[in-house]
Amino acid sequence: MPEPRRRSLALCLAAGVLLPAWSQVPPSPAELAAYTSLHAAAHRGLVPELEAALQRDPDGINRRDDYGRTPLHVATFARQVAAIRWLVASGARMDLQDADRYDAVTIAAVANDEEALGWLLRLGANARSVTSRYDGTALIAAAHLGHAGVVRQLLAAGAPANHVNNLGWTAVHESIVLGDGGPRHQDTLRALIGGGADLMQTDRQGQTPLQMARSRGYREMARMLEAAGAR
């Protein structure tokens, strides 16, 4: 791990901050083994099995497991696009969040699952939802992880480019302070710049994105910000 990113992670951990993408909890093997009906079919992605399960259990389409996951959450964790499409068409709510306040859009964004995310957005999922215990968004989570393609999809779907989470960071901030300065996070920052993100928004310490990039030695990110007019 590059030293600047190591320092960023150390600072977050020292402050008691659990980094946003780390708090997602997919179903465990034990939970998967115990699933029945729509949850089990959603994980396997078998549409005929889903159809049969819904006939047996008409009220199960949005039922939650012990961690608050619906069949749609389970299908999204499992990257089962056919199941996602069928569930939504059959009445699954896309706005529901699990116990950690993650919706299907944010689950797909963190997983860098552009296909599932694209379908969710085309089917009407909300790219603007505030999710996670950090009061963030799918866009912030994707920027943190350097998922540039996901960032572009979310921005095109109306995700708020300048939302500030309860850590005091926007997607631009997280692409820098929680990124590694490499090609993936550079491309992510490029997408955010192209999407009209505010490049002068300061964090709680009063640092601008350009100051963050410079202090971490991320020269290419600093160059990009300077070229876009950041100070």
Secondary structure, DSSP 4 states (H G I P E B T S, - for coil): --HHHHHHHHHHHHTTPPPGGGG--PPPHHHHHH--HHHHHHHHT-HHHHHHHHHH-TT-TT---TTS--HHHHHHHTT-HHHHHHHHHTT--SS---TT---HHHHHHHTT-HHHHHHHHHTT--TT--BTTTTB-HHHHHHHHT-HHHHHHHHHTT--TT---TTS--HHHHHHHTS-SSHHHHHHHHHHHHTT--SS---TT---HHHHHHHTT-HHHHHHHHHTT--
